[in-house]
Amino acid sequence: MRQSHQLPLVGLLLFSLIPSQLCEICEVSKENYFRLQPLISTMISSDNTRGIQASNVLLSLRLVGIQKQDTEQQLIQQIEENVKSRSSDLTSGQVALIILALGECQNPDERFIHDNNLVSQLETKFQAEVENMGAHNCTPLTSYYQLSLDVLALCLFNGNYSIRQVAELFNPENKNYYFSGQFSVDTGAMAVLALTCVERKGQIETDGEYLNHIKKHKKSLVKKILSEKKENGLIGNKFSTGEAMQALFVSSEYYNKNEWNCQQTLDTVFKEISQGTFSIPIAAAQILPALVGKTYLDINKDSPCVSDPDFNSPTPKPTSERYTNSPSNILVHYSVKINRTYSTNVTVLNGSVFLNVMEAAREKNETIFRFTVEESSWGPYITSVQGLKANNNDRTYWQLLSEGKPLSQGVGSYVVRDGENLEVRWSTYQ
């Protein structure tokens, strides 16, 4: 039987006294909270928050102290319906997110976690991930990002896990931190958060050897994260920066102050917000906590839910470029590349996203341009084209490109331009 890492009372009290961040962090001043309103408006006003995305949004709102009762109830209802309708189909990371969102603070929703045995379900799904790695060349059922979420949720909600197993799984040189040869910043950042939680709850007397490994892993991951810092202060890309900031907040002992200019990162993120970059709920939800100095390690099921009065004021509807453009048509060139390339030109409304282009191409030729799509925490993603399915065990996927360059946004969020050359390409990641 796996060892249960549940803290005794004294350990729990000591853990509760440890600050969530061990460094001086930079965050948006209250005078500048108005600059965050587009993010809040996107999360609260959007009609596109559905399925598992509701967990991300609810977690972010609760973490930063935004209490909108109607919005909360709608999100909670979506989450609970999702669990009841497809519990066995939920991935491990999706279950972890649900636990984190519903249990972020003291509230009636923790009863739902208990009644539906969500922590036990997560333990089972996490072990299934590990077993799949043993059978398929260290490849999990989902991804290392989801495995990190699993460990974080199990750690914060007193689930069973093995510190030895965590230390072995999260070696920084593991191939699962890389995607097409590129280090995945958000995966590394989530691993740092999970490892930090495990480290803080570990017992030196019994787990000392593995805790030392975990510290070394964190140090290496932090260096890799910082190596992806851009000249403008973003870390990885626009959408990984928020979680990278969280990881750096909790690991300042592993880098020097001159290695990261947090204020520069904030200034660049402000610019991106003003340009409508985080115009889908999940993107807004993942960037917001770090901007107000919060991390997922601030989740505490035993603390009262708090409300920040500076956030809880009426918010306007989002007015990003996508919604304000006139409804004129644009022409886009679209290709599917497998062993050969299939191409067509399609006309879509100005403000359309990549998915709309694929749908328009499918209407022109169902045989060549047919595809399937599934919902994820980041919105829809392509699972097959021409019947050829992406397979995590084979490390195959459908890559989205514009003008021959990979996109960092998803098929449901990338807004296309007139005359653009778009492509979905059958690819393998290393």
N, C-alpha and C positions, 0 to 999 in steps of 0.2 A: 504493500500500500504506500502511496506517495505521502511524504511528510506534509502535514498541514502547517503552513506558516501563518498562524493566527497569533497575534501578540498577547501575552499575558497582560493583566491590568496595569502593572507598573510600566511595562514596555509601551503600552498604548498611550499612557499619560506622557511618557517621555517623547514619543513620536509626535504627539499633538503639540508639543512645545517647540518642535523643530520648525523654523520658518520655511515656507514653501520655496523661497528663493534665498540663497545664501550670498547674494551679492546685491550691490546697488544697481537697480534696473532703471532703464529709461522708459517712460510712458507718456502718453498724451496728457497734458495739463487739463484741468477742468475747463479752463478758458478756451481750450481748443476742441472740446467735445463736439462742437457744432460740425467739425470736419469729419466726424464719424457718422453723422446722420444719414448719409447715403447708404452706408452698410446696414444700419438699423432698419431703415425704411425698406431696403431690399428684403430683409429677413421677415419683417412683420407684414408687409403689404403684398408680397409676392403670391401669385396663384400657382406658382410652379414648385412649391415645397410639398413633395409627396414621397410616399414610401419611406425608405431609410434616411433620406435627406432630412426628415423631420427630427431625427435624433441629433444630428449635428447642430441644427438651428436651436432646438430646445436647450442643448448643453451650453451653447455659446450665450444665449440670453440669460440663463440662470447664473452662469459663471461670472458674468460682468454686472449682474444685478438689475437686469431689465425685466420688469414685471408688467406684462400686458395680459390680463386674465383671459380675454377671449382668444388671443393668439395661443397662449399656453394650452388652453383646453383643446383647441383644434389640433395642435401638434401632438398632445398626449393621446388624443383619440386615434389619430393616424398611426402612432407608434403601436398602441395596444391592438388595434385592428390588424396591423401588419404581423404582430406576433401570433395572434390567434389564427390568422388565415394561412400563414406559411412558416410556422415555427421550425419545421424540419428542414425547410429550404434555406433558411437564413444562414449566412456564412458566420464563421467564428467572430470575425471583426464586426459584423453587423450586430450580433448579440452583445458584444462588448460595448459598442456605442450606445445601445439601448440601455444597458445597465448604468453606464456613466451618466446618461442624460436624465433618466428617471430617478437616479439616486444621488444626484449632485449635492443635495442638501436635505434636511429633514422635511419630508412632505408625504402626503398620503400615497404617492406613487410607489414608495418602497414596498408597500404591501403587494403590488402587482409583481414586482421582482420576486418576492418570496413565494407567492401563490403559484407562479408559473415556473418556479425552480430555475430561474435564468442563470444564476451563478453555477449551478450544477450542470446545466446545459452547456455553458461556456467551458467548463472543465473538460467535458466529453469532447466537444468540438476542437478544443485546443490539442488534446491528445491525438485526435484524428489527423490534425495537421502534422504533428510530429511523426506519427506512424507513416504518413504518406511520404515524408522526407526520407525515412529509412528505406522505403520501397522504390522511390523514384529519384535517386541521385540527388538527395538533399533538397528536393523541390516540394514546397508545401502545397496544400490544396488551393490556397489563395495567394497570399503574398507575405513578405516579412513585415510590411506595414501593418497588416491585419494581425499577425502574430504578436507584434509589439502592443497593439491595442488590447489583445487578449491578456497578456501578462500584466499590463497596467490595470485593467479592470479587476483581474483576479487579486492583484496586490492590494488595491484600494478597498475591495469589498470582501476581503478575508477568504478568498477562494484557496483551493489547494494547488500548490505548484512546487516544483523542486528547484531550489537555488542552483544545485549542481547542473540540472538540465538547462536552466536559463543561461548559466555561464557558458555552457558548451554551445548552445544554439546561436548566441548573439556575438560570436567571434566576428570582429570587424572585417575580416578578409573573406567572409562567406560571400559566395556569388550572388546571393539573394538581395544584397544591398545595391546591386548594379542592374541597370536596365540598358540594353544595347551598349554595354561597355561604359556607361556613364553612371557615376555614383548618384543614387537617389537621395536627395537631401531630406525630403519629407519622411522617407523610410528611416534614415539615420537619426533624424530628430525624434521621431516617435520611439525609436529604440532607446535613445538617451533618457527620455522621460520614464519609460518602463524600467530601465535598469536603475535609475535613481531611486524609484520607489522601492524596488527589491533591495537595493543596498541599504536604504534607511530602515527597512523592517528586518534586516538580517540580524542574526545573533553571532557576534564575533567568536564566541566560545565554540560553537558548532559549525559555523559556516565560513570561518575566517579565510580558508584557502580560496573558496569560490568567490567570496566578496572581493578579494584582491584581484581576481581575474576580471570581475565586473568593473572595477575601477579602471583597470588597464583598457578594457573595451571602451568605456566611456571616453577616456582620454583620446584614444585613437579616432573614435567617431567624431568627436568635437573638432579635431584637426581636419578630418575629411570635410566636415560641414563648412568650416571656415575657408577651406581651399576652394570652395565653390562660390565664394563671395565675389560679386561683380563690382566694377568701378563705381557704380551708382549706389551701392549699398545693399542691393537685393542679394539674397542668398539662394542660390540655385536658380529659381525663376520667381515670377510674381506670386505664384500660388503656393510655393513651398516656404516662402519667407516667414510667414506667421509662425509655423511650427518650428522652424529653425530658430527664431527668436526665443520661443519657449525653452528649447533645449539649451541655448546659451545662457538664459537667465538662471538655470538650475545647475550650471556646471562652470561657473566663472573661475574655479580653482584650476581649470585646465587650459586657460589661455590668458595672455596679457592684455591689458586695456587697449594698447595700441593696435591689437589685431582685429578689433571690431569697433567701428564708430556707429554706435546704436542710433544716435541722433540723425546721422546721414540716412540710415535705413528708414527711420520714421518719416523723414522729409520726402524720400522717394515714394514711400507707400502713400503718403498724403496726395502726391501728384497722381499716382495711379488711381486712387479713389476718385479724384476730381474728373478723371478721364473715363470713368465708368468701367474700369477693369474688373471690379468685383461685383458684377451685375447679376450674378446668379446666387441664390441663397447659400449654397454650400461654400462658395468662395468667400462670401462675406462672413460666414460663421467661422471659418478657419483662420481668418486674419484678425478678427476683432479682439479676442482675449488678450493676445500679446500686446496689442496697442494700448491697453489699459493695465499692463503689468501682471496679467493673470496667466497661469499655466494650468494644464490638466491635473497637476499635482495639488492644486488648490481645491479639488473636489473633495468634499468631506460629508459623508452621509449622516454624520452625527452633529453637524452644525446647523443652526437655523438658516433658512433662506433669507437673504438680505436684498434690500431694494435700494438702488442708488438714485436719489431724487434728481440728480443732474441728467440722468438718462430717461427718466420716466415722464416725458412730456410728449405732446402730440407730435407725430412725425408725418411728413408729407409723402405722397406717392413718389416712387423713384422716377427720375426723368432722364435716364441714360439715352445716349444717342440712338440706341436700337429702337426705342419707342417713339422718338420725336421725329425721325426721318419721314418724309412724305412717302406714300405707298407707290413709288414708281418701280418699274422692273429693271433688273440688271441681268447681264449675260455672264455665265460662268462656265469654264471648261472643266469637265470632270472625267477622271480616269480611274480604272481599277487595274492594278498590276499584280498578276500572279506569276505564271511562267511567261505570259505575253500580256500586252497592254490593251485594254478595251476603253475607248474614249467616246465622249459625246459632249455636245453643248446644250445647256439647259437655261431656261429663263425662270428666275424666281423674284419675289418681291425684295426690294431694297430693305435691309435689316434682317434678312433670313440668316439662319445658321447652317452649318455644314450638313446637319441631318436633313434639312429641307432640300438641299441640293441632291442628296442621295435619293430622297423620296421622289423628286422630280425625274431623276434619271430612271428610276425603277418604273415609273409610269410610262416612259418611252419604250423601255425594253425590259420586261420582267425577267427573261431568261438570263441576260448578261448582267443586269444590275440589281438582282434580288439580294436582299440582306436580312439579317435578323438583329435585333437590338434588345438589350436588357437594361433595367434600371440598376444603378449603383449609388453609393453615397455621394458620388460626384456627378450624378445625373446619368443619362443614357450612355451606353458604350456598345460598340459593334462586336457581336459575337460570331457572326459568319457572313460571308459574301459568296455568292454562287454555290451555297451549300458547304463551303469549306470553313470548318469551325476552328476558332482559336482554342488552344489546348495548353493549360498551365503546365502539365507534366512534360509536354514536348517543348515548352517555352516558346510557343508560337502565338502571334497576335496580329491584329489588323492595325497598321500604323497610319495615322492621318498626316498628310503633308500639304503644304502650300508652296508653290513655286519650287518644289523639290526639297523643301526644308521641313523637318518634323515640327508639329504643332505642340504647344504646351497646354492648350485648352482642349476641352472635350468636344465630341460631335454635337452636343446639344447646347454648347455655349460659344463656340467660335463663330463670330459674325463675318460673313463672306463679303467680298468687294467685287465691284463690277470689273470684268475682264480677268479675274483671278483664275489661276490654274490649280485645281484641287486634285488630290489623289488619295486613294486608300490602297495600301501596299501590304501584301502578305509578307510578314517579317518574323524573324527569330531574335529573341534577346538572349544575351550571354549571361 
